[in-house]
């Protein structure tokens, strides 16, 4: 009886293995009928700099593949191809590659930007989209305007610290919009200082090959391994949970001011744990306005056109507001061109293909890491004529409005686009509009700007640079206007 059962079991197992092997070989055979996208032979296993990728895209074509150790890395480097692959087939690349160091250990498996495509991601995405849609984002405009006014005061008082003022502005908006904190955020605010320590850690942990555990996940369970990562993860969670707990206590006392976190807590349909709400709230950020200021100093003629528009549309008696947005086309175009010229995420966040993607006679195989190179896409000569030239006018159509047929992907692709995009765009617009209305921004003649000096990483920030701010309006009037 035992022998019969064993023989039958063995037959079933062999049969199943045969089916699995056949299916696997059929898939491999089908895949091998089509080549991978072309690419350079045996590139070094490093984090590829944007300009090197641009050379490969120019040489091998709009979509290239690299043999990145055990993985296939596919890079999309042109505008139309980004729309075709990253947007139209976004469901196929909505996943992220597993990040043990940055996602599992440092992020507790709940950092939104690194979540794998699954139930938790879909739940997070649905909730953030419902709470951060355009109409909701518009309700926070008075908050953003108030904090943008503070930046003008800060620059008048300490112009040399302009980059720190921008960081303070971003943190202040986040604290107010996300948590309802109304007190002024200073440069030495504990939250801001902890945030500045945290960001480089996340950046380094997300870098490919930075930690051996990403190649050998079993190391995650070795006692003592990743001690620093675990300590940083606890520090990050404690920082974010402290803010969440404060809002929760305010809600329970019925004294909480409006905020995104308050909305999460009051919505009974969310069904989120405190930890999940903590990480969702902490995932909201804004893009850098410093890039726009750098561009203004480097390209004074383009800045002058913005000043001319501001004088015509707004005048010099009162500052611009969100109500002027639709008429300030030059401001919008300048921001778009600055983000194209020096993208803050030049290599793009990594996606993971969940099925074979057949495109133009080649195959992007399931499991491949897929990146949309913002540096290369924004330099597609078929869309952006003379791409190395800083030209905001390229964004304005014959009807005088911002063109709809050109896109940059600062806020991500498809289903992985930043959920806070509407808030982020408003934060950048009002800060830039007020600064251009108030100042002419120029290079410091004693300290020329190196506009190629950026920190490495998925999110790239300018290295310290000097600017000269010349008030366009009487300084006393400026102070009285923004006090």
VOLOMAR-837572 format. One record per residue (C-alpha): residue number from 1; x, z, y. Coordinates in Angstrom, 2 decimals. Layout:
N
+-----+---------+---------+---------+
!  nr !       X !       Z !       Y !
+-----+---------+---------+---------+
! NUM !       X !       Z !       Y !
...
+-----+---------+---------+---------+
This chain:
483
+-----+---------+---------+---------+
!  nr !       X !       Z !       Y !
+-----+---------+---------+---------+
!   1 !    0.00 !    0.00 !    0.00 !
!   2 !    2.81 !    0.93 !    2.38 !
!   3 !    4.75 !   -2.22 !    1.54 !
!   4 !    1.67 !   -4.37 !    2.13 !
!   5 !    1.00 !   -2.77 !    5.49 !
!   6 !    4.63 !   -3.12 !    6.47 !
!   7 !    4.71 !   -6.80 !    5.50 !
!   8 !    1.52 !   -7.53 !    7.41 !
!   9 !    2.74 !   -5.65 !   10.45 !
!  10 !    6.02 !   -7.52 !   10.34 !
!  11 !    4.20 !  -10.82 !   10.14 !
!  12 !    2.06 !   -9.97 !   13.13 !
!  13 !    5.10 !   -8.86 !   15.15 !
!  14 !    7.02 !  -12.00 !   14.24 !
!  15 !    4.04 !  -14.10 !   15.17 !
!  16 !    3.71 !  -12.43 !   18.54 !
!  17 !    7.43 !  -12.80 !   19.17 !
!  18 !    7.18 !  -16.46 !   18.27 !
!  19 !    4.36 !  -17.00 !   20.72 !
!  20 !    6.28 !  -15.13 !   23.44 !
!  21 !    9.47 !  -17.12 !   22.83 !
!  22 !    7.54 !  -20.39 !   22.77 !
!  23 !    5.73 !  -19.53 !   26.00 !
!  24 !    8.99 !  -18.48 !   27.63 !
!  25 !   10.80 !  -21.63 !   26.48 !
!  26 !    7.87 !  -23.77 !   27.60 !
!  27 !    8.01 !  -22.23 !   31.05 !
!  28 !   11.79 !  -22.62 !   31.21 !
!  29 !   11.51 !  -26.18 !   29.94 !
!  30 !    8.89 !  -26.99 !   32.55 !
!  31 !   11.04 !  -25.36 !   35.21 !
!  32 !   14.14 !  -27.32 !   34.13 !
!  33 !   12.29 !  -30.57 !   34.58 !
!  34 !   12.57 !  -29.95 !   38.32 !
!  35 !   15.77 !  -28.92 !   40.07 !
!  36 !   16.26 !  -25.98 !   42.36 !
!  37 !   16.53 !  -26.77 !   46.05 !
!  38 !   20.05 !  -28.01 !   46.84 !
!  39 !   22.69 !  -25.68 !   48.19 !
!  40 !   26.40 !  -24.90 !   48.43 !
!  41 !   28.26 !  -24.34 !   45.15 !
!  42 !   29.38 !  -20.77 !   44.44 !
!  43 !   28.87 !  -19.18 !   47.87 !
!  44 !   30.43 !  -15.73 !   48.30 !
!  45 !   28.19 !  -12.79 !   47.39 !
!  46 !   27.81 !  -11.41 !   50.89 !
!  47 !   25.06 !  -11.00 !   53.46 !
!  48 !   25.11 !  -14.51 !   54.88 !
!  49 !   25.42 !  -14.69 !   58.68 !
!  50 !   22.76 !  -16.77 !   60.45 !
!  51 !   25.19 !  -19.39 !   61.74 !
!  52 !   26.61 !  -19.98 !   58.26 !
!  53 !   23.10 !  -20.46 !   56.91 !
!  54 !   22.46 !  -22.93 !   59.76 !
!  55 !   25.46 !  -24.98 !   58.62 !
!  56 !   24.15 !  -25.10 !   55.06 !
!  57 !   20.65 !  -26.06 !   56.23 !
!  58 !   22.12 !  -28.91 !   58.31 !
!  59 !   24.18 !  -30.09 !   55.34 !
!  60 !   21.85 !  -29.62 !   52.37 !
!  61 !   18.35 !  -29.82 !   53.81 !
!  62 !   15.47 !  -27.73 !   55.14 !
!  63 !   15.17 !  -25.57 !   52.01 !
!  64 !   18.29 !  -24.48 !   50.16 !
!  65 !   19.08 !  -22.27 !   47.19 !
!  66 !   22.04 !  -19.98 !   46.55 !
!  67 !   23.13 !  -18.36 !   43.33 !
!  68 !   23.13 !  -14.74 !   44.44 !
!  69 !   24.54 !  -13.06 !   41.35 !
!  70 !   21.71 !  -12.71 !   38.85 !
!  71 !   19.11 !  -13.91 !   41.34 !
!  72 !   18.15 !  -17.20 !   42.90 !
!  73 !   18.03 !  -16.91 !   46.69 !
!  74 !   15.98 !  -19.58 !   48.47 !
!  75 !   16.24 !  -19.95 !   52.25 !
!  76 !   13.65 !  -21.84 !   54.28 !
!  77 !   15.23 !  -23.12 !   57.46 !
!  78 !   12.86 !  -25.52 !   59.18 !
!  79 !    9.53 !  -25.19 !   60.99 !
!  80 !    7.26 !  -27.43 !   58.89 !
!  81 !    8.70 !  -26.09 !   55.66 !
!  82 !    8.11 !  -22.52 !   56.84 !
!  83 !    4.47 !  -23.37 !   57.45 !
!  84 !    4.17 !  -25.10 !   54.05 !
!  85 !    5.91 !  -22.47 !   51.92 !
!  86 !    5.80 !  -19.16 !   53.79 !
!  87 !    2.36 !  -19.52 !   55.35 !
!  88 !    0.17 !  -21.96 !   53.37 !
!  89 !    1.50 !  -20.65 !   50.06 !
!  90 !    1.82 !  -17.12 !   51.39 !
!  91 !    0.03 !  -15.62 !   48.39 !
!  92 !    2.89 !  -16.83 !   46.17 !
!  93 !    5.56 !  -15.10 !   48.29 !
!  94 !    3.68 !  -11.97 !   49.39 !
!  95 !    5.78 !   -9.78 !   47.11 !
!  96 !    9.05 !   -8.07 !   48.03 !
!  97 !   12.08 !   -7.77 !   45.77 !
!  98 !   12.48 !   -4.26 !   44.47 !
!  99 !   14.66 !   -2.09 !   46.71 !
! 100 !   15.64 !    1.03 !   44.83 !
! 101 !   17.94 !    2.44 !   47.51 !
! 102 !   15.91 !    1.63 !   50.62 !
! 103 !   12.40 !    1.50 !   49.19 !
! 104 !   12.19 !    3.86 !   46.23 !
! 105 !   14.68 !    6.58 !   47.20 !
! 106 !   14.91 !    6.48 !   51.00 !
! 107 !   11.33 !    5.33 !   51.61 !
! 108 !    9.63 !    7.33 !   48.88 !
! 109 !    8.06 !    4.14 !   47.54 !
! 110 !    5.72 !    4.01 !   50.54 !
! 111 !    7.56 !    2.26 !   53.37 !
! 112 !    5.08 !   -0.47 !   54.29 !
! 113 !    7.59 !   -3.22 !   55.02 !
! 114 !    9.18 !   -2.82 !   51.56 !
! 115 !    6.10 !   -2.29 !   49.40 !
! 116 !    5.78 !   -4.52 !   46.37 !
! 117 !    2.67 !   -6.70 !   46.31 !
! 118 !    0.11 !   -4.63 !   44.48 !
! 119 !   -2.73 !   -2.18 !   44.86 !
! 120 !   -1.00 !    0.11 !   47.35 !
! 121 !    0.13 !   -2.80 !   49.54 !
! 122 !   -3.35 !   -4.33 !   49.57 !
! 123 !   -4.84 !   -0.96 !   50.46 !
! 124 !   -2.32 !   -0.41 !   53.28 !
! 125 !   -2.80 !   -3.94 !   54.59 !
! 126 !   -6.60 !   -3.72 !   54.61 !
! 127 !   -6.59 !   -0.41 !   56.47 !
! 128 !   -4.01 !   -1.40 !   59.09 !
! 129 !   -5.74 !   -4.70 !   59.80 !
! 130 !   -9.08 !   -2.98 !   60.27 !
! 131 !   -7.58 !   -0.41 !   62.68 !
! 132 !   -5.16 !   -2.69 !   64.54 !
! 133 !   -7.22 !   -5.82 !   65.23 !
! 134 !   -7.22 !   -7.44 !   68.66 !
! 135 !  -10.17 !   -5.47 !   70.05 !
! 136 !   -8.57 !   -2.19 !   69.02 !
! 137 !   -5.19 !   -3.21 !   70.43 !
! 138 !   -6.82 !   -3.95 !   73.78 !
! 139 !   -8.02 !   -0.35 !   74.06 !
! 140 !   -4.39 !    0.80 !   74.20 !
! 141 !   -3.45 !   -1.44 !   77.14 !
! 142 !   -3.78 !    1.36 !   79.76 !
! 143 !   -1.32 !    3.44 !   77.72 !
! 144 !    1.19 !    0.59 !   77.51 !
! 145 !    0.82 !   -0.16 !   81.23 !
! 146 !    1.48 !    3.49 !   82.15 !
! 147 !    4.65 !    3.67 !   80.05 !
! 148 !    5.87 !    0.28 !   81.31 !
! 149 !    5.57 !    1.61 !   84.87 !
! 150 !    7.90 !    4.45 !   83.86 !
! 151 !   10.55 !    1.91 !   82.87 !
! 152 !   10.66 !    0.63 !   86.46 !
! 153 !   11.24 !    4.16 !   87.70 !
! 154 !   13.97 !    4.68 !   85.10 !
! 155 !   15.79 !    1.48 !   86.08 !
! 156 !   15.62 !    2.37 !   89.77 !
! 157 !   17.19 !    5.75 !   89.00 !
! 158 !   19.71 !    4.78 !   86.28 !
! 159 !   20.08 !    1.00 !   85.97 !
! 160 !   23.16 !    1.26 !   83.73 !
! 161 !   21.04 !    2.84 !   81.00 !
! 162 !   18.59 !   -0.08 !   80.78 !
! 163 !   18.91 !   -0.43 !   77.00 !
! 164 !   18.20 !    3.26 !   76.50 !
! 165 !   15.21 !    2.98 !   78.83 !
! 166 !   13.79 !    0.21 !   76.66 !
! 167 !   14.24 !    2.34 !   73.55 !
! 168 !   12.53 !    5.24 !   75.29 !
! 169 !    9.67 !    2.94 !   76.30 !
! 170 !    9.19 !    1.72 !   72.73 !
! 171 !    9.25 !    5.27 !   71.39 !
! 172 !    6.85 !    6.50 !   74.10 !
! 173 !    4.32 !    3.76 !   73.33 !
! 174 !    4.54 !    4.47 !   69.60 !
! 175 !    4.14 !    8.21 !   70.13 !
! 176 !    1.14 !    7.70 !   72.41 !
! 177 !   -0.64 !    4.90 !   70.54 !
! 178 !    0.07 !    6.12 !   67.00 !
! 179 !   -0.07 !    9.88 !   67.50 !
! 180 !   -1.80 !   10.47 !   70.85 !
! 181 !    1.24 !   12.20 !   72.41 !
! 182 !    0.79 !   12.06 !   76.18 !
! 183 !    3.92 !   13.94 !   77.33 !
! 184 !    6.71 !   11.81 !   78.78 !
! 185 !    9.37 !   10.90 !   76.23 !
! 186 !   12.87 !   11.54 !   77.61 !
! 187 !   16.16 !   10.01 !   76.50 !
! 188 !   17.08 !   13.26 !   74.77 !
! 189 !   13.68 !   13.70 !   73.10 !
! 190 !   14.23 !   15.06 !   69.55 !
! 191 !   11.95 !   12.43 !   68.02 !
! 192 !   13.81 !    9.59 !   69.75 !
! 193 !   17.21 !   10.97 !   68.72 !
! 194 !   16.09 !   11.37 !   65.11 !
! 195 !   14.62 !    7.86 !   65.16 !
! 196 !   17.92 !    6.45 !   66.41 !
! 197 !   19.71 !    8.13 !   63.51 !
! 198 !   17.14 !    6.96 !   61.00 !
! 199 !   17.04 !    3.24 !   61.81 !
! 200 !   20.71 !    2.45 !   60.92 !
! 201 !   20.27 !    4.28 !   57.62 !
! 202 !   17.25 !    2.16 !   56.72 !
! 203 !   19.10 !   -0.97 !   57.81 !
! 204 !   22.09 !   -0.20 !   55.62 !
! 205 !   19.96 !    0.71 !   52.62 !
! 206 !   18.08 !   -2.59 !   52.88 !
! 207 !   21.28 !   -4.67 !   52.92 !
! 208 !   21.77 !   -6.57 !   49.63 !
! 209 !   24.46 !   -4.98 !   47.46 !
! 210 !   24.94 !   -1.96 !   49.73 !
! 211 !   24.06 !    0.41 !   46.87 !
! 212 !   24.89 !   -0.07 !   43.20 !
! 213 !   21.52 !    1.39 !   42.23 !
! 214 !   19.82 !   -1.84 !   43.35 !
! 215 !   21.71 !   -3.66 !   40.60 !
! 216 !   21.48 !   -0.83 !   38.07 !
! 217 !   18.21 !    1.06 !   38.74 !
! 218 !   18.97 !    3.54 !   35.96 !
! 219 !   21.42 !    5.19 !   38.37 !
! 220 !   18.39 !    6.52 !   40.25 !
! 221 !   17.96 !    9.08 !   37.45 !
! 222 !   21.61 !   10.15 !   37.23 !
! 223 !   21.95 !   13.72 !   38.57 !
! 224 !   23.77 !   13.75 !   41.89 !
! 225 !   23.55 !   10.00 !   42.50 !
! 226 !   22.18 !    9.00 !   45.91 !
! 227 !   22.43 !   12.53 !   47.32 !
! 228 !   22.72 !   11.19 !   50.89 !
! 229 !   19.83 !    8.76 !   50.42 !
! 230 !   17.60 !   11.52 !   49.11 !
! 231 !   18.54 !   13.85 !   51.98 !
! 232 !   17.90 !   11.10 !   54.54 !
! 233 !   14.59 !   10.31 !   52.86 !
! 234 !   13.48 !   13.93 !   53.15 !
! 235 !   14.56 !   14.00 !   56.80 !
! 236 !   12.60 !   10.81 !   57.53 !
! 237 !    9.50 !   12.09 !   55.78 !
! 238 !    9.71 !   15.48 !   57.51 !
! 239 !    9.97 !   13.73 !   60.89 !
! 240 !    6.98 !   11.48 !   60.24 !
! 241 !    4.91 !   14.14 !   58.52 !
! 242 !    5.48 !   16.53 !   61.42 !
! 243 !    3.80 !   14.04 !   63.75 !
! 244 !    0.98 !   13.38 !   61.28 !
! 245 !    0.36 !   17.09 !   60.71 !
! 246 !    0.11 !   17.66 !   64.47 !
! 247 !   -2.59 !   14.97 !   64.79 !
! 248 !   -4.43 !   16.35 !   61.78 !
! 249 !   -4.56 !   19.82 !   63.30 !
! 250 !   -5.82 !   18.33 !   66.57 !
! 251 !   -8.56 !   16.44 !   64.71 !
! 252 !   -9.59 !   19.55 !   62.81 !
! 253 !   -9.84 !   21.40 !   66.14 !
! 254 !  -11.83 !   18.51 !   67.62 !
! 255 !   -9.38 !   18.12 !   70.52 !
! 256 !   -7.37 !   15.09 !   69.35 !
! 257 !   -6.88 !   12.31 !   71.93 !
! 258 !   -7.41 !    8.70 !   70.78 !
! 259 !   -4.73 !    7.41 !   68.42 !
! 260 !   -4.24 !    5.19 !   65.38 !
! 261 !   -3.59 !    8.22 !   63.17 !
! 262 !   -6.78 !    9.89 !   64.36 !
! 263 !   -8.70 !    6.74 !   63.39 !
! 264 !   -7.11 !    6.87 !   59.92 !
! 265 !   -8.13 !   10.49 !   59.48 !
! 266 !  -11.72 !   10.03 !   60.64 !
! 267 !  -12.40 !    6.97 !   58.51 !
! 268 !  -13.82 !    8.33 !   55.25 !
! 269 !  -13.44 !    4.93 !   53.55 !
! 270 !   -9.63 !    5.03 !   53.80 !
! 271 !   -9.11 !    7.21 !   50.71 !
! 272 !   -5.46 !    7.70 !   51.57 !
! 273 !   -3.31 !   10.69 !   50.77 !
! 274 !   -1.59 !   12.55 !   53.60 !
! 275 !    1.73 !   11.04 !   52.49 !
! 276 !    0.32 !    7.51 !   52.58 !
! 277 !   -1.13 !    8.02 !   56.05 !
! 278 !    2.19 !    9.51 !   57.16 !
! 279 !    4.11 !    6.39 !   56.13 !
! 280 !    1.51 !    3.93 !   57.46 !
! 281 !    1.54 !    5.60 !   60.86 !
! 282 !    5.33 !    5.70 !   60.91 !
! 283 !    5.62 !    1.99 !   60.10 !
! 284 !    4.40 !    0.78 !   63.50 !
! 285 !    7.14 !   -0.45 !   65.82 !
! 286 !    7.66 !   -2.84 !   68.71 !
! 287 !   10.07 !   -5.72 !   69.23 !
! 288 !   12.98 !   -5.53 !   71.64 !
! 289 !   12.50 !   -6.32 !   75.31 !
! 290 !   16.26 !   -6.17 !   75.89 !
! 291 !   16.58 !   -9.72 !   74.54 !
! 292 !   14.39 !  -10.97 !   77.39 !
! 293 !   16.49 !   -9.15 !   79.99 !
! 294 !   19.68 !  -10.61 !   78.56 !
! 295 !   18.17 !  -14.10 !   78.73 !
! 296 !   17.05 !  -13.52 !   82.32 !
! 297 !   20.60 !  -12.68 !   83.38 !
! 298 !   22.14 !  -15.58 !   81.46 !
! 299 !   19.64 !  -18.17 !   82.73 !
! 300 !   18.80 !  -17.43 !   86.38 !
! 301 !   17.02 !  -20.76 !   86.98 !
! 302 !   14.51 !  -20.00 !   84.23 !
! 303 !   14.07 !  -16.51 !   85.66 !
! 304 !   13.41 !  -18.01 !   89.11 !
! 305 !   10.47 !  -20.01 !   87.72 !
! 306 !    8.94 !  -16.78 !   86.43 !
! 307 !    9.40 !  -15.17 !   89.83 !
! 308 !    7.73 !  -18.13 !   91.49 !
! 309 !    4.73 !  -17.86 !   89.18 !
! 310 !    4.43 !  -14.11 !   89.73 !
! 311 !    4.46 !  -14.59 !   93.50 !
! 312 !    1.77 !  -17.27 !   93.25 !
! 313 !   -0.53 !  -15.58 !   90.75 !
! 314 !   -0.01 !  -11.89 !   91.56 !
! 315 !    1.73 !  -11.70 !   94.92 !
! 316 !    3.97 !   -8.85 !   96.03 !
! 317 !    1.39 !   -6.30 !   97.11 !
! 318 !    0.29 !   -5.10 !   93.67 !
! 319 !    2.01 !   -5.35 !   90.28 !
! 320 !    0.73 !   -7.56 !   87.44 !
! 321 !   -1.67 !   -6.17 !   84.86 !
! 322 !   -3.03 !   -7.28 !   81.50 !
! 323 !   -5.79 !   -9.13 !   83.35 !
! 324 !   -3.14 !  -11.57 !   84.59 !
! 325 !   -1.89 !  -12.40 !   81.09 !
! 326 !   -3.67 !  -15.76 !   80.69 !
! 327 !   -2.41 !  -16.98 !   84.09 !
! 328 !    1.20 !  -15.86 !   83.62 !
! 329 !    2.14 !  -18.78 !   81.40 !
! 330 !    5.78 !  -18.79 !   82.54 !
! 331 !    6.11 !  -15.14 !   81.53 !
! 332 !    4.66 !  -15.89 !   78.10 !
! 333 !    6.91 !  -18.92 !   77.66 !
! 334 !   10.01 !  -17.00 !   78.72 !
! 335 !    9.32 !  -14.28 !   76.13 !
! 336 !    8.75 !  -16.85 !   73.37 !
! 337 !   11.94 !  -18.71 !   74.24 !
! 338 !   14.00 !  -15.51 !   74.37 !
! 339 !   12.76 !  -14.48 !   70.92 !
! 340 !   13.52 !  -17.98 !   69.61 !
! 341 !   16.96 !  -18.08 !   71.25 !
! 342 !   18.11 !  -14.73 !   69.90 !
! 343 !   15.66 !  -13.63 !   67.17 !
! 344 !   15.68 !   -9.92 !   66.42 !
! 345 !   15.34 !  -10.63 !   62.69 !
! 346 !   17.51 !  -13.74 !   62.29 !
! 347 !   17.61 !  -13.87 !   58.48 !
! 348 !   14.00 !  -12.77 !   57.96 !
! 349 !   12.81 !  -10.10 !   55.56 !
! 350 !   13.17 !  -10.97 !   51.85 !
! 351 !   10.10 !  -12.12 !   49.96 !
! 352 !    9.77 !  -12.60 !   46.20 !
! 353 !    8.09 !  -15.56 !   44.54 !
! 354 !    5.51 !  -14.41 !   41.99 !
! 355 !    5.05 !  -17.86 !   40.46 !
! 356 !    6.81 !  -21.19 !   40.42 !
! 357 !    6.35 !  -23.03 !   43.70 !
! 358 !    6.65 !  -26.80 !   43.46 !
! 359 !    7.65 !  -28.31 !   46.77 !
! 360 !    8.87 !  -31.83 !   47.53 !
! 361 !   10.24 !  -32.47 !   44.04 !
! 362 !   12.05 !  -29.15 !   43.64 !
! 363 !   11.02 !  -25.82 !   42.15 !
! 364 !   11.28 !  -22.39 !   43.72 !
! 365 !   11.13 !  -20.37 !   40.50 !
! 366 !    9.09 !  -17.23 !   39.95 !
! 367 !   11.28 !  -14.21 !   40.66 !
! 368 !   13.36 !  -15.98 !   43.30 !
! 369 !   14.08 !  -14.14 !   46.53 !
! 370 !   12.75 !  -16.24 !   49.41 !
! 371 !   13.76 !  -15.79 !   53.03 !
! 372 !   12.49 !  -17.58 !   56.11 !
! 373 !   15.51 !  -17.88 !   58.39 !
! 374 !   14.18 !  -17.28 !   61.90 !
! 375 !   17.52 !  -18.36 !   63.35 !
! 376 !   17.31 !  -21.78 !   61.67 !
! 377 !   13.55 !  -22.27 !   62.03 !
! 378 !   13.85 !  -21.65 !   65.77 !
! 379 !   16.59 !  -24.28 !   65.91 !
! 380 !   14.72 !  -27.02 !   64.10 !
! 381 !   15.61 !  -30.08 !   66.22 !
! 382 !   12.44 !  -31.87 !   65.11 !
! 383 !   10.36 !  -29.19 !   66.86 !
! 384 !   12.71 !  -27.64 !   69.40 !
! 385 !   14.53 !  -30.46 !   71.17 !
! 386 !   18.08 !  -29.46 !   72.17 !
! 387 !   17.66 !  -26.12 !   70.37 !
! 388 !   20.78 !  -24.50 !   71.83 !
! 389 !   19.41 !  -25.02 !   75.34 !
! 390 !   17.39 !  -22.14 !   76.75 !
! 391 !   14.23 !  -23.90 !   77.92 !
! 392 !   10.99 !  -21.91 !   78.25 !
! 393 !    9.19 !  -25.09 !   79.40 !
! 394 !    9.21 !  -26.36 !   75.81 !
! 395 !    6.42 !  -23.87 !   75.09 !
! 396 !    4.08 !  -25.21 !   77.79 !
! 397 !    1.86 !  -28.20 !   77.03 !
! 398 !    0.58 !  -30.93 !   79.33 !
! 399 !   -2.52 !  -28.83 !   79.99 !
! 400 !   -0.36 !  -26.04 !   81.41 !
! 401 !   -1.14 !  -23.70 !   78.51 !
! 402 !    1.07 !  -22.30 !   75.74 !
! 403 !    1.34 !  -24.87 !   72.98 !
! 404 !   -0.46 !  -24.18 !   69.72 !
! 405 !    1.65 !  -26.51 !   67.56 !
! 406 !    4.89 !  -24.48 !   67.74 !
! 407 !    5.49 !  -21.09 !   66.20 !
! 408 !    8.20 !  -18.54 !   65.85 !
! 409 !    7.91 !  -15.94 !   63.14 !
! 410 !    9.23 !  -12.84 !   64.89 !
! 411 !    6.41 !  -10.79 !   63.37 !
! 412 !    6.81 !  -12.12 !   59.83 !
! 413 !    5.15 !  -14.64 !   57.56 !
! 414 !    1.72 !  -14.93 !   55.96 !
! 415 !    0.40 !  -11.79 !   54.29 !
! 416 !    3.58 !   -9.91 !   55.17 !
! 417 !    3.17 !  -10.34 !   58.94 !
! 418 !    3.53 !   -7.12 !   60.93 !
! 419 !    0.16 !   -5.30 !   61.06 !
! 420 !    0.93 !   -4.05 !   64.58 !
! 421 !    1.53 !   -7.53 !   66.00 !
! 422 !   -1.24 !   -7.32 !   68.62 !
! 423 !    0.01 !   -4.00 !   69.95 !
! 424 !    3.64 !   -5.17 !   69.87 !
! 425 !    2.92 !   -8.38 !   71.79 !
! 426 !    1.12 !   -6.43 !   74.49 !
! 427 !    3.97 !   -3.92 !   74.78 !
! 428 !    6.50 !   -6.68 !   75.34 !
! 429 !    4.33 !   -8.65 !   77.76 !
! 430 !    3.50 !   -5.86 !   80.19 !
! 431 !    7.05 !   -4.45 !   80.23 !
! 432 !    8.54 !   -7.89 !   80.92 !
! 433 !    5.92 !   -8.81 !   83.53 !
! 434 !    6.51 !   -5.58 !   85.48 !
! 435 !   10.30 !   -5.85 !   85.31 !
! 436 !   10.32 !   -9.47 !   86.49 !
! 437 !    7.86 !   -8.60 !   89.27 !
! 438 !   10.12 !   -5.75 !   90.39 !
! 439 !   13.66 !   -7.09 !   89.92 !
! 440 !   15.96 !  -10.04 !   89.81 !
! 441 !   18.15 !   -9.45 !   86.77 !
! 442 !   21.76 !  -10.65 !   86.98 !
! 443 !   25.01 !  -10.42 !   85.07 !
! 444 !   27.55 !   -7.86 !   86.16 !
! 445 !   30.41 !  -10.02 !   87.48 !
! 446 !   32.93 !   -7.46 !   86.24 !
! 447 !   31.41 !   -7.32 !   82.76 !
! 448 !   30.22 !  -10.75 !   81.54 !
! 449 !   27.60 !  -10.71 !   78.79 !
! 450 !   28.54 !  -11.71 !   75.27 !
! 451 !   25.17 !  -13.04 !   74.14 !
! 452 !   26.45 !  -13.45 !   70.57 !
! 453 !   27.25 !   -9.75 !   70.10 !
! 454 !   24.50 !   -8.32 !   67.92 !
! 455 !   24.46 !   -5.69 !   65.23 !
! 456 !   24.29 !   -7.02 !   61.66 !
! 457 !   21.25 !   -6.42 !   59.49 !
! 458 !   17.70 !   -7.58 !   58.85 !
! 459 !   16.74 !   -6.34 !   62.32 !
! 460 !   19.47 !   -7.19 !   64.82 !
! 461 !   19.97 !   -5.41 !   68.14 !
! 462 !   22.16 !   -6.33 !   71.10 !
! 463 !   25.46 !   -4.57 !   71.45 !
! 464 !   25.76 !   -2.70 !   74.78 !
! 465 !   25.81 !   -5.04 !   77.77 !
! 466 !   25.73 !   -4.60 !   81.54 !
! 467 !   23.11 !   -5.87 !   83.98 !
! 468 !   22.56 !   -5.75 !   87.72 !
! 469 !   18.99 !   -5.10 !   88.91 !
! 470 !   18.21 !   -6.32 !   92.42 !
! 471 !   14.79 !   -5.18 !   93.71 !
! 472 !   12.65 !   -8.14 !   94.78 !
! 473 !   10.51 !   -5.82 !   96.85 !
! 474 !   11.51 !   -3.03 !   99.22 !
! 475 !   12.84 !   -0.22 !   97.05 !
! 476 !   10.82 !    2.44 !   98.84 !
! 477 !    7.68 !    0.38 !   98.21 !
! 478 !    8.63 !    0.00 !   94.55 !
! 479 !    9.09 !    3.74 !   94.17 !
! 480 !    5.77 !    4.46 !   95.84 !
! 481 !    4.07 !    1.86 !   93.65 !
! 482 !    5.45 !    3.21 !   90.35 !
! 483 !    5.73 !    6.92 !   91.05 !
+-----+---------+---------+---------+
